[in-house]
C-alpha cells in the first residue's frame, strides 16, 4: 500500500489534495482507513457495482 505522500508525489499534486481524495474514497467505499479499504468488501456487505452505461462512447 502506498503512502499518501508518495501518491501525491507521483501524481504531481499537493499532499492536502491527495488527502482529500483519499478521504473521499473512504466515504465512497464506506471504510474508515486505508487498511479497511484494501482488505476486501465493507463489513457485513459486498461490493456494489455502478449501473452499466448506455449509449455509445466517443
ZIMO-V107202 format. One line per field, one symbol per residue. ss: DSSP state (~ for helix, > for strand, _ for the rest). phi: phi as a letter, one per 30 degrees, with the letter a starting at -180 (. if undefined). Layout:
ss=???
phi=???
This chain:
ss=___~~~~~~~~___~~~~~~~~~~~~~~~____~~~~~____________________
phi=.ddedddedddibddddddddddddddedibcaddddcckdeeibbdccddddcjccd
